[in-house]
Amino acid sequence: MEDQALLTDNFNAAEYVKDKLSGVRNGEETRHLQSIRTWGNSIKNSSAEEMKEMIFDNYKQFIESSKEITHLEREIYQLSSLLADQKMLIENLKEMCGDERTSNASVPLYNGPGGVGLANSTPMQTLLQKLDGVASVLDSLKHTDRILLQNEMVQLDADTMQPLHPVYLVLLTDRVLIGSPGNGSAGSKFRFSLESTHQLNGLAAVNVKARGGATDHTLKLLIFPEQRYFRCENARVKREWLDGVEQAKKNMLKEGSLVRQETIRGKRRSVADFAASFNKTNKSGLNHAISEEPNPEFEAEAAWLRELPNEVEACIAQRDLDHAVELILEWKSCSDSCQDQNVASALATCEQRVVSMLSDDVRRPGALHGGPKAVRRAINQLASLGRTSHAVDMYLKRRSGGIRAAAKELTVSEEPLSYVKHVSRIFVKDICDVATELTQAYPSYACQVLSWCCAELRLLLSLIRRHAIEAAPATSVLAHTWRILMTECSQLQAAGLDLNFEVHRLLAPALKTALNANFNNIIESVRLRIQEERWRMYNMESESNVNRFLEEMADLDLRIDWAVSPTHRACICITQNACHFSRTAHSLARDLAYLKSSHLKALCDAFMLTLWSEYLTHLASAPPSDIHSLTCQFVIGQVLTLCQTTYDPNMTSAEEILPTLLQTQFPQLLEFAEDEAAGKRNTLTIDFDEEEEDAVAHI
């Protein structure tokens, strides 16, 4: 009951304590309050523990959900970038084919000059049936004009945002038509009559947020000197009008600029053709004519150049950077004709603003999730403006950010090889992609690209050195780390980047230190076992253990079934130390086989020679016995040959370091390498006393 009282919405602490003390005798209030406080602290502590348990239970799910959300965001950005590229490709193909870009609702108004129009067109029929007085407007339009949008809306009062009357809005290629309700005369078949016509260059469509009487579907048209509010049918219609008006204005601006540019180009060509033709007949006369008579073509070009800054400013304001770049490039192509320093200064300022905006597009956080395609367009535009070095640098920094973000998501676990594999794959793949892409697109900047590739490779090697090599792993981990790295770096060679010298230079010192530490432990263990050698057969306690051991040796390509004692089936007539040494020597030879290509071949050879010198010295100095003979036969006849083949199978007989070591320093042991079959036959005659069996080393 007390817990339920604390959980009520209108809980009052003062009233609660007053009720608890209502039946308490005088003088016991303090003790009772202390008990209530103790009870409250216990509830608080238990609640805190339950909260911690809930947090710990859901923490893993929360982390996984966060990662999943991050991946989804990245995929959404990539999908958006792909869709944008596809849209641009389709538009470019249409322009190449000479087709006009149209929406689902846009159709040509006329088949030709003075034509009646497409009477069977649904948008045209709808417009002619609903809007009275539109025919005169349509007759004055060009045959290339189109109906982009037409919708019924409700006009709102500018002050109160209350509905006034329905209207009919029509968006054409270059203007907006507004129709008000009809006059209601008898026999009128039109619901709306044409009220006004407004050119697109004199109006703007503005989004209106929900406030006061306005809703999320409200649209505002700024028509100087007034502003009119309209309520759309839904949010989709509102978005279509906002985007449609903006895109139509961009198309008008671009079309006008292209027409002027083409006119200027045509005039230039005509002047050049006239000059070339005239030069054939009278070169001196051409110079005299040009110097004396003014050229109207160049005057038209100068007039266009004076208007160009305003056009570029309009493109920048609408973030139509593609068109702005085209205009700037056109200005540069004819800048010799512009003698107005104010115009040149204004256009240079516009160019700096465009470059800054393109750079911001590359650096923005959203571009990191959109993939390389999200910034490739801006990079190409920067390159077209003569900022190729800056563009390449920006692109490389953008790719570096992506690589580092992906590397940070990797978790350094207790399996360093998994981390090495994943981090190498991330870095090498991106390095190959960048090298292939930029060397083909900008071959003159190959040195800058190569410097970036080396820097990213150095970061990769730093991570591997910190998390795998310097973490004091086993020799096998070092060997496989090197193997994985060399396998991944082979892709760099396929891409034309031979950076193995960087790998050897940066990893060889750390590898050498780690290998020395590991080998010191190995050789110390071998020496301790040599000191404990008793030259007794290996007792494995049961025949099943012997069979399991024989299978393990067979996996290493070592056949020692001949060494099983015929009288004691749980024993092998080879010392336990020799069996342990065979595994150690084979593992070391296998691991060093990967590492001998890391500019550390001399060090690897020294490890092999040191290990075998220790054990061969042990065999040469031991007293002769049957166990000694069979052990030497096993170690020299099989293990030494196996280790040499594993370490370097491509060596010639004169280059094999272990047989050479045996011949030069231990000639007394050569007999065991020459006749292995004799030792197998001798195994059958060996027997041991019962007293020796008690002292045999157990597994």
DRENVEX-136679 format. One line per 8 residues: number of its first residue (from 1); their letters; for each residue x, y, z of C-alpha. Coordinates in steps of 0.25 Angstrom, whole numbers, padded with zeros to 4 digits. Each point is the difference from the previous one (the first is absolute). Layout:
BEGIN
NUM = a = X:Y:Z ~ ...
***
This chain:
BEGIN
1 = medqallt = 0000:0000:0000 ~ 0011:0009:0003 ~ 0007:-0002:-0013 ~ -0014:0003:-0007 ~ -0001:0013:0007 ~ 0014:0005:-0005 ~ -0004:-0003:-0014 ~ -0013:0008:-0001
9 = dnfnaaey = 0000:0012:-0009 ~ -0004:0010:0011 ~ 0010:-0005:0011 ~ 0002:0011:0011 ~ 0012:-0003:0008 ~ -0004:0009:0012 ~ -0014:-0007:0001 ~ 0007:-0013:-0001
17 = vkdklsgv = 0009:0002:0012 ~ -0011:0007:0008 ~ -0009:-0013:-0002 ~ 0012:-0009:0004 ~ 0001:0008:0013 ~ -0014:0002:0003 ~ -0001:-0012:0010 ~ 0014:0001:0006
25 = rngeetrh = 0002:0003:0014 ~ 0007:0013:0005 ~ 0015:-0002:0000 ~ 0001:-0011:-0010 ~ -0002:0009:-0012 ~ 0015:0001:-0003 ~ 0002:-0015:0001 ~ -0012:-0003:-0009
33 = lqsirtwg = 0005:0011:-0010 ~ 0014:-0007:0000 ~ -0007:-0013:-0003 ~ -0008:0006:-0012 ~ 0013:0006:-0005 ~ 0007:-0013:0001 ~ -0011:-0007:-0008 ~ 0000:0011:-0010
41 = nsiknssa = 0015:-0001:-0003 ~ -0002:-0015:-0001 ~ -0011:0002:-0011 ~ 0010:0010:-0007 ~ 0011:-0010:0000 ~ -0008:-0011:-0005 ~ -0006:0009:-0011 ~ 0014:0004:-0004
49 = eemkemif = 0004:-0014:-0001 ~ -0012:-0004:-0009 ~ 0003:0012:-0008 ~ 0015:-0004:-0002 ~ -0004:-0014:-0004 ~ -0010:0005:-0010 ~ 0010:0009:-0006 ~ 0011:-0011:-0001
57 = dnykqfie = -0011:-0010:-0006 ~ -0003:0010:-0011 ~ 0013:0007:-0002 ~ 0005:-0011:-0010 ~ -0013:0001:-0008 ~ 0001:0015:0001 ~ 0014:0000:-0006 ~ -0004:-0010:-0011
65 = sskeithl = -0012:0009:-0004 ~ 0009:0012:0000 ~ 0010:-0007:-0010 ~ -0012:-0005:-0008 ~ -0005:0014:-0001 ~ 0013:0005:-0004 ~ 0001:-0010:-0011 ~ -0014:0003:-0005
73 = ereiyqls = 0003:0015:-0001 ~ 0013:-0003:-0008 ~ -0009:-0009:-0009 ~ -0010:0011:-0002 ~ 0010:0011:-0003 ~ 0006:-0010:-0011 ~ -0013:-0003:-0005 ~ -0003:0015:-0001
81 = slladqkm = 0013:0003:-0007 ~ -0003:-0012:-0010 ~ -0014:0006:-0003 ~ 0006:0014:-0003 ~ 0010:-0006:-0009 ~ -0010:-0008:-0008 ~ -0009:0012:-0001 ~ 0011:0009:-0006
89 = lienlkem = 0004:-0011:-0009 ~ -0014:-0001:-0006 ~ -0001:0015:-0001 ~ 0013:0000:-0008 ~ -0004:-0011:-0009 ~ -0013:0008:-0003 ~ 0008:0013:-0003 ~ 0009:-0008:-0009
97 = cgdertsn = -0012:-0006:-0008 ~ -0006:0014:-0001 ~ -0012:-0003:0009 ~ -0006:0010:0010 ~ -0001:-0004:0014 ~ -0015:-0002:0004 ~ -0008:-0004:0012 ~ -0012:-0009:0001
105 = asvplyng = -0009:0012:-0002 ~ 0008:0008:-0010 ~ -0003:-0001:-0015 ~ 0002:0009:-0012 ~ -0010:0011:-0002 ~ 0001:0001:-0015 ~ 0004:-0009:-0011 ~ 0005:0012:-0008
113 = pggvglan = -0001:0015:-0001 ~ -0014:0004:-0001 ~ -0005:-0014:0003 ~ -0013:-0003:0007 ~ 0008:-0008:0010 ~ -0001:-0014:0006 ~ -0015:-0001:0001 ~ 0000:-0014:0005
121 = stpmqtll = 0010:0002:0011 ~ -0006:-0002:0014 ~ 0008:0012:0006 ~ -0004:0009:-0011 ~ -0015:-0004:0000 ~ 0000:0002:0015 ~ 0006:0014:-0001 ~ -0010:0004:-0011
129 = qkldgvas = -0012:-0005:0007 ~ 0003:0006:0014 ~ 0006:0013:-0003 ~ -0007:0011:-0008 ~ 0008:0010:-0008 ~ 0012:-0009:-0001 ~ 0000:-0002:-0015 ~ 0005:0014:-0003
137 = vldslkht = 0012:-0002:0009 ~ 0003:-0014:-0007 ~ 0000:0006:-0013 ~ 0011:0009:0003 ~ 0009:-0011:0006 ~ 0012:-0006:-0008 ~ -0002:-0015:-0005 ~ 0011:-0004:0010
145 = drillqne = -0008:0005:0012 ~ -0007:-0011:0009 ~ -0010:-0002:0011 ~ 0008:-0004:0012 ~ -0010:0000:0011 ~ -0015:0004:0002 ~ -0007:-0002:0013 ~ -0012:0006:0007
153 = mvqldadt = 0003:0007:0014 ~ -0006:0009:0010 ~ 0004:0014:0001 ~ 0002:0004:0015 ~ -0001:0014:0006 ~ 0014:0006:0002 ~ -0003:0005:0014 ~ -0009:-0011:0006
161 = mqplhpvy = 0004:-0012:-0008 ~ -0015:-0003:-0002 ~ -0006:-0006:-0013 ~ -0005:0011:-0010 ~ -0003:-0008:-0013 ~ 0005:-0011:-0009 ~ 0010:0003:-0011 ~ 0006:-0007:-0011
169 = lvlltdrv = 0015:0001:-0002 ~ 0008:-0004:-0013 ~ 0015:-0001:-0001 ~ 0005:0002:-0014 ~ 0014:0000:-0005 ~ 0002:0015:0002 ~ -0012:0005:0008 ~ -0011:-0003:0010
177 = ligspgng = -0014:0001:-0003 ~ -0010:0003:0012 ~ -0015:-0002:-0003 ~ -0011:0005:0010 ~ -0014:-0006:0001 ~ -0009:0003:-0012 ~ -0010:0011:0000 ~ -0012:-0010:0001
185 = sagskfrf = -0007:0005:-0012 ~ -0011:-0009:-0006 ~ 0005:-0010:-0010 ~ 0015:0002:0004 ~ 0007:-0013:-0001 ~ 0013:0004:0006 ~ 0002:-0001:0015 ~ 0012:0010:0000
193 = slesthql = 0004:0012:-0008 ~ 0014:0005:-0002 ~ 0003:0011:0010 ~ 0015:0003:-0002 ~ 0012:-0004:-0007 ~ 0014:0001:0007 ~ 0014:-0003:-0006 ~ 0009:-0009:0007
201 = nglaavnv = 0011:0010:0001 ~ -0009:0009:0008 ~ -0005:-0010:0011 ~ 0005:-0010:0010 ~ -0007:-0012:0007 ~ 0003:-0001:0015 ~ -0003:-0011:0010 ~ -0010:0004:0012
209 = karggatd = 0002:-0007:0013 ~ -0012:-0004:0008 ~ -0003:0012:0009 ~ -0013:0008:0003 ~ -0011:-0004:-0010 ~ 0010:-0006:-0010 ~ 0002:-0015:-0001 ~ 0012:-0008:-0005
217 = htlkllif = -0006:0001:-0014 ~ 0001:0015:-0002 ~ 0007:0006:-0011 ~ 0004:0015:-0002 ~ 0003:0007:-0013 ~ 0008:0013:0000 ~ -0005:0008:-0011 ~ 0005:0014:0001
225 = peqryfrc = -0005:0009:0007 ~ -0010:-0010:0007 ~ 0000:-0014:0005 ~ -0011:-0011:-0001 ~ -0002:-0012:0008 ~ -0006:-0013:-0005 ~ -0004:-0013:0007 ~ 0004:-0012:-0008
233 = enarvkre = -0008:-0013:0000 ~ 0011:-0008:0006 ~ 0015:0001:0004 ~ 0004:-0007:-0014 ~ -0007:0011:-0008 ~ 0007:0010:0008 ~ 0014:-0006:-0002 ~ -0003:-0001:-0015
241 = wldgveqa = -0003:0015:-0001 ~ 0012:0004:0008 ~ 0010:-0009:-0008 ~ -0007:0003:-0013 ~ 0001:0015:0001 ~ 0014:-0001:0004 ~ 0004:-0009:-0011 ~ -0008:0008:-0010
249 = kknmlkeg = 0008:0012:0004 ~ 0013:-0007:-0001 ~ -0004:-0005:-0014 ~ -0003:0014:-0005 ~ 0013:0005:0005 ~ 0008:-0011:-0006 ~ -0008:0001:-0013 ~ 0002:0015:-0001
257 = slvrqeti = 0015:-0001:0003 ~ 0002:-0012:-0010 ~ -0007:0008:-0011 ~ 0009:0012:0003 ~ 0012:-0008:0000 ~ -0004:-0007:-0013 ~ -0003:0013:-0007 ~ 0014:0006:0005
265 = rgkrrsva = 0007:-0013:-0005 ~ -0007:0001:-0014 ~ 0004:0015:-0001 ~ 0014:-0004:0003 ~ 0000:-0011:-0010 ~ -0006:0009:-0011 ~ 0011:0011:0003 ~ 0011:-0011:0000
273 = dfaasfnk = -0005:-0005:-0013 ~ -0001:0014:-0006 ~ 0014:0003:0004 ~ 0005:-0013:-0005 ~ -0006:0002:-0013 ~ 0004:0015:-0001 ~ 0014:-0004:0004 ~ 0002:-0008:-0013
281 = tnksglnh = -0002:0012:-0009 ~ 0005:0011:0008 ~ 0007:-0002:0014 ~ 0004:0014:0001 ~ -0014:0005:-0003 ~ -0006:-0009:0011 ~ 0009:0007:0010 ~ -0004:0013:-0005
289 = aiseepnp = -0015:-0003:0000 ~ 0000:-0006:0014 ~ 0008:0012:0006 ~ -0009:0010:-0006 ~ -0014:-0006:0001 ~ -0007:-0003:0013 ~ -0004:-0015:0001 ~ -0015:-0001:0005
297 = efeaeaaw = 0002:-0015:0003 ~ 0011:0003:0011 ~ -0009:0011:0005 ~ -0011:-0010:0002 ~ 0009:-0010:0007 ~ 0005:0012:0009 ~ -0014:0003:0004 ~ -0003:-0015:0003
305 = lrelpnev = 0013:0000:0009 ~ -0005:0012:0008 ~ -0013:-0008:0003 ~ 0007:-0013:0003 ~ 0004:0004:0015 ~ -0015:0001:0003 ~ -0003:-0013:-0006 ~ 0011:-0007:0007
313 = eaciaqrd = -0005:0006:0013 ~ -0014:-0005:-0002 ~ 0005:-0014:-0003 ~ 0008:0000:0013 ~ -0012:0005:0008 ~ -0008:-0012:-0005 ~ 0012:-0009:0002 ~ 0000:-0004:-0015
321 = ldhaveli = 0015:-0002:0000 ~ 0000:-0008:-0013 ~ -0005:0012:-0008 ~ 0009:0010:0008 ~ 0012:-0008:-0004 ~ -0004:0000:-0014 ~ -0002:0015:0000 ~ 0013:0002:0006
329 = lewkscsd = 0007:-0009:-0010 ~ -0007:0008:-0011 ~ 0005:0013:0006 ~ 0015:-0005:0000 ~ -0001:-0005:-0014 ~ -0004:0015:-0004 ~ 0007:0008:0011 ~ 0009:0006:-0010
337 = scqdqnva = -0012:0008:-0006 ~ -0003:0006:0014 ~ 0007:0013:0003 ~ -0009:0003:0012 ~ 0008:-0002:0012 ~ -0012:0000:0009 ~ -0007:-0011:-0008 ~ 0013:-0008:0001
345 = salatceq = 0001:0002:0015 ~ -0014:-0003:0003 ~ 0001:-0013:-0008 ~ 0013:-0004:0007 ~ -0007:0002:0013 ~ -0012:-0009:-0005 ~ 0010:-0011:-0004 ~ 0006:0001:0014
353 = rvvsmlsd = -0014:-0002:0006 ~ -0003:-0012:-0009 ~ 0014:-0006:0004 ~ -0003:0002:0015 ~ -0014:-0006:-0002 ~ 0005:-0012:-0007 ~ 0011:-0002:0010 ~ -0011:0000:0011
361 = dvrrpgal = -0008:-0010:-0007 ~ 0012:-0010:0000 ~ 0003:0003:0015 ~ -0014:-0001:0005 ~ -0003:-0011:0010 ~ -0011:-0006:-0009 ~ 0010:-0002:-0011 ~ 0008:-0010:0009
369 = hggpkavr = -0012:-0010:-0001 ~ -0004:0002:-0014 ~ 0013:-0007:-0005 ~ 0010:0005:-0011 ~ -0012:0003:-0010 ~ -0006:0010:0009 ~ 0012:0010:-0002 ~ 0005:-0004:-0014
377 = rainqlas = -0009:0010:-0006 ~ 0006:0011:0008 ~ 0014:-0005:-0002 ~ -0002:0000:-0015 ~ -0006:0015:0000 ~ 0012:0004:0008 ~ 0010:-0006:-0010 ~ -0008:0007:-0011
385 = lgrtshav = 0003:0013:0007 ~ 0015:-0002:0000 ~ 0000:-0004:0014 ~ 0005:-0015:-0003 ~ 0010:0000:0011 ~ -0009:0005:0010 ~ -0011:-0010:-0005 ~ 0009:-0012:0001
393 = dmylkrrs = 0004:0004:0014 ~ -0014:0002:0004 ~ -0004:-0013:-0006 ~ 0012:-0007:0007 ~ -0004:0006:0014 ~ -0014:-0004:-0002 ~ 0005:-0015:-0003 ~ 0009:0001:0012
401 = ggiraaak = -0012:0004:0009 ~ -0008:-0012:-0005 ~ 0012:-0010:0002 ~ 0002:0005:0015 ~ -0015:0000:0003 ~ -0001:-0015:-0005 ~ 0013:-0004:0008 ~ -0006:0006:0012
409 = eltvseep = -0012:-0009:0000 ~ 0009:-0012:0001 ~ 0001:-0006:0013 ~ 0014:-0005:0005 ~ -0004:-0013:0006 ~ 0009:-0012:0006 ~ 0001:-0005:-0015 ~ 0011:0009:-0006
417 = lsyvkhvs = 0000:-0007:-0013 ~ -0015:0003:-0002 ~ 0003:0015:0002 ~ 0012:0000:-0009 ~ -0008:-0007:-0011 ~ -0012:0010:0001 ~ 0009:0013:0001 ~ 0009:-0004:-0011
425 = rifvkdic = -0012:-0003:-0009 ~ -0006:0014:0003 ~ 0013:0008:-0003 ~ 0005:-0008:-0012 ~ -0013:0000:-0007 ~ -0002:0015:0001 ~ 0015:0003:-0003 ~ -0002:-0009:-0013
433 = dvateltq = -0013:0007:-0004 ~ 0006:0014:0002 ~ 0013:-0003:-0008 ~ -0008:-0007:-0011 ~ -0010:0012:-0001 ~ 0009:0012:0001 ~ 0012:-0005:-0008 ~ -0010:-0002:-0012
441 = aypsyacq = -0007:0013:0002 ~ 0012:0009:0004 ~ 0013:-0007:-0004 ~ 0008:0012:0002 ~ -0003:0000:0015 ~ 0005:-0014:0002 ~ 0011:0004:0010 ~ -0011:0007:0009
449 = vlswccae = -0008:-0013:-0001 ~ 0012:-0009:0003 ~ 0004:0009:0012 ~ -0015:-0002:0006 ~ 0001:-0015:-0003 ~ 0013:0000:0008 ~ -0006:0008:0012 ~ -0012:-0009:0001
457 = lrlllsli = 0009:-0013:-0001 ~ 0008:0006:0012 ~ -0013:0002:0008 ~ -0004:-0015:-0003 ~ 0014:-0005:0004 ~ 0000:0009:0013 ~ -0014:-0007:0004 ~ 0005:-0014:-0003
465 = rrhaieaa = 0013:0003:0008 ~ -0007:0005:0012 ~ -0011:-0010:0000 ~ 0006:-0013:-0005 ~ 0015:0001:0000 ~ 0004:0008:0013 ~ -0011:-0008:0008 ~ 0010:-0011:0002
473 = patsvlah = -0007:-0011:-0008 ~ 0005:-0014:-0003 ~ 0010:-0002:-0012 ~ -0012:-0006:-0008 ~ -0008:0012:0002 ~ 0012:0009:-0005 ~ 0001:-0010:-0012 ~ -0014:0001:-0004
481 = twrilmte = -0001:0015:0002 ~ 0011:0001:-0010 ~ -0007:-0010:-0010 ~ -0013:0007:0001 ~ 0007:0014:-0003 ~ 0008:-0006:-0011 ~ -0012:-0006:-0007 ~ -0008:0013:0001
489 = csqlqaag = 0012:0008:-0005 ~ 0000:-0008:-0012 ~ -0012:0007:-0005 ~ 0008:0013:0001 ~ 0010:-0006:-0010 ~ -0011:-0004:-0009 ~ -0005:0015:0000 ~ 0014:0005:-0003
497 = ldlnfevh = 0004:0003:0014 ~ 0013:-0007:0005 ~ 0000:0005:0014 ~ 0007:-0013:0006 ~ 0012:0008:0004 ~ -0009:0009:0009 ~ -0005:-0013:0007 ~ 0014:-0006:0002
505 = rllapalk = 0005:0013:0005 ~ -0010:0003:0010 ~ -0003:-0014:0005 ~ 0013:-0006:0000 ~ 0005:0006:0013 ~ -0012:-0003:0008 ~ 0000:-0014:-0006 ~ 0014:-0002:0004
513 = talnanfn = -0002:0004:0014 ~ -0013:-0009:0002 ~ 0007:-0012:-0007 ~ 0012:0001:0009 ~ -0008:0000:0012 ~ -0008:-0012:-0004 ~ 0012:-0008:-0005 ~ 0007:0003:0014
521 = niiesvrl = -0012:-0007:0007 ~ 0001:-0012:-0010 ~ 0015:-0002:0001 ~ -0001:0001:0016 ~ -0011:-0010:0000 ~ 0008:-0010:-0009 ~ 0012:0002:0009 ~ -0008:-0003:0013
529 = riqeerwr = -0005:-0013:-0007 ~ 0014:-0004:-0004 ~ 0004:0001:0014 ~ -0011:-0009:0005 ~ 0003:-0011:-0011 ~ 0000:-0014:0006 ~ 0001:-0008:-0013 ~ -0012:-0009:0003
537 = mynmeses = -0011:-0004:-0009 ~ -0012:0008:0000 ~ -0011:-0006:0008 ~ -0014:0005:-0004 ~ -0008:-0009:0010 ~ -0010:-0006:-0010 ~ 0000:-0006:-0014 ~ -0011:0010:-0004
545 = nvnrflee = 0009:0012:0004 ~ 0011:-0006:-0009 ~ -0009:-0001:-0012 ~ -0005:0014:0002 ~ 0015:0005:0000 ~ 0003:-0008:-0012 ~ -0011:0007:-0008 ~ 0005:0013:0005
553 = madldlri = 0014:-0003:-0005 ~ -0006:-0005:-0013 ~ -0007:0013:-0002 ~ 0014:0007:0000 ~ 0005:-0011:-0010 ~ 0008:-0007:0011 ~ -0002:-0015:0000 ~ 0005:-0007:0013
561 = dwavspth = -0009:-0012:0001 ~ 0013:-0008:-0001 ~ 0004:0006:0014 ~ -0011:-0006:0007 ~ 0005:-0010:0010 ~ -0004:-0014:-0003 ~ -0001:-0005:0014 ~ -0005:0013:0006
569 = racicitq = -0011:0005:-0009 ~ -0002:0013:0008 ~ 0015:0004:-0002 ~ 0007:0006:-0011 ~ 0015:-0002:-0001 ~ 0003:0014:-0002 ~ 0002:0010:0011 ~ -0011:0010:0004
577 = nachfsrt = 0010:0011:-0002 ~ 0002:-0004:-0014 ~ -0015:0000:-0003 ~ -0001:0013:0006 ~ 0011:0006:-0008 ~ -0005:-0005:-0013 ~ -0013:0008:0002 ~ 0008:0012:0004
585 = ahslardl = 0010:-0001:-0011 ~ -0011:-0002:-0011 ~ -0009:0012:0006 ~ 0012:0009:-0001 ~ 0004:-0004:-0014 ~ -0014:0002:-0005 ~ -0001:0014:0006 ~ 0013:0004:-0004
593 = aylksshl = -0003:-0004:-0014 ~ -0010:0011:-0001 ~ 0010:0010:0006 ~ 0012:-0002:-0007 ~ -0005:0009:-0011 ~ 0000:0012:0009 ~ 0014:0004:-0002 ~ 0003:-0008:0013
601 = kalcdafm = 0005:-0013:-0007 ~ 0013:0001:0007 ~ -0007:0001:0013 ~ -0009:-0012:-0003 ~ 0012:-0009:-0005 ~ 0007:0004:0013 ~ -0012:-0005:0008 ~ -0001:-0013:-0007
609 = ltlwseyl = 0015:-0003:0002 ~ 0000:0004:0014 ~ -0012:-0009:0004 ~ 0006:-0012:-0008 ~ 0014:0002:0005 ~ -0005:-0001:0014 ~ -0007:-0013:-0002 ~ 0010:-0006:-0009
617 = thlasapp = 0011:0003:0011 ~ -0009:-0007:0010 ~ -0001:-0012:-0009 ~ 0015:-0001:-0003 ~ 0004:0001:0014 ~ -0010:-0010:0006 ~ 0005:-0014:0004 ~ -0003:-0011:-0011
625 = sdihsltc = -0012:-0009:0003 ~ -0012:-0006:-0008 ~ -0009:0012:0004 ~ 0010:0009:-0004 ~ 0002:-0006:-0014 ~ -0015:-0001:-0003 ~ -0001:0015:0005 ~ 0011:0004:-0009
633 = qfvigqvl = -0006:-0008:-0012 ~ -0013:0007:0002 ~ 0005:0014:0002 ~ 0011:0000:-0011 ~ -0007:-0009:-0010 ~ -0014:0006:0001 ~ -0001:0013:0008 ~ 0012:0007:-0006
641 = tlcqttyd = -0004:-0003:-0014 ~ -0014:0004:0002 ~ 0004:0013:0007 ~ 0010:0004:-0012 ~ -0011:-0003:-0010 ~ -0010:0008:0007 ~ 0009:0012:0003 ~ 0004:0001:-0015
649 = pnmtsaee = -0004:-0011:-0010 ~ 0006:0008:-0012 ~ 0015:-0001:0005 ~ 0010:-0008:-0007 ~ 0007:-0011:0008 ~ 0012:0009:0001 ~ -0008:0011:0006 ~ -0007:-0008:0010
657 = ilptllqt = 0004:0005:0014 ~ -0004:-0012:0009 ~ 0007:-0011:-0008 ~ 0012:0009:-0002 ~ 0000:0002:0015 ~ 0000:-0015:0003 ~ 0011:-0003:-0010 ~ 0010:0011:0005
665 = qfpqllef = -0002:0000:0015 ~ -0006:-0013:0003 ~ 0006:-0011:-0009 ~ -0002:-0011:0011 ~ -0015:0001:-0002 ~ 0000:-0002:-0015 ~ -0002:-0015:0001 ~ -0014:0002:0006
673 = aedeaagk = -0004:0008:-0013 ~ 0005:-0011:-0009 ~ -0007:-0013:0005 ~ -0013:0002:0006 ~ -0005:-0014:-0003 ~ 0010:-0006:0008 ~ -0005:0007:0012 ~ -0014:-0005:-0002
681 = rntltidf = 0005:-0014:0000 ~ 0008:0002:0013 ~ -0013:0005:0007 ~ -0005:-0014:0000 ~ 0011:-0005:0009 ~ -0001:0011:0011 ~ -0005:-0003:0014 ~ 0000:0007:0013
689 = deeeedav = 0001:-0004:0015 ~ -0012:0001:0009 ~ 0009:0010:0008 ~ 0002:0009:-0011 ~ -0015:0001:-0004 ~ -0003:0007:0014 ~ 0010:0011:-0003 ~ -0006:0003:-0014
697 = ahi = -0005:0014:-0003 ~ -0015:0000:-0001 ~ -0008:0008:-0010
***
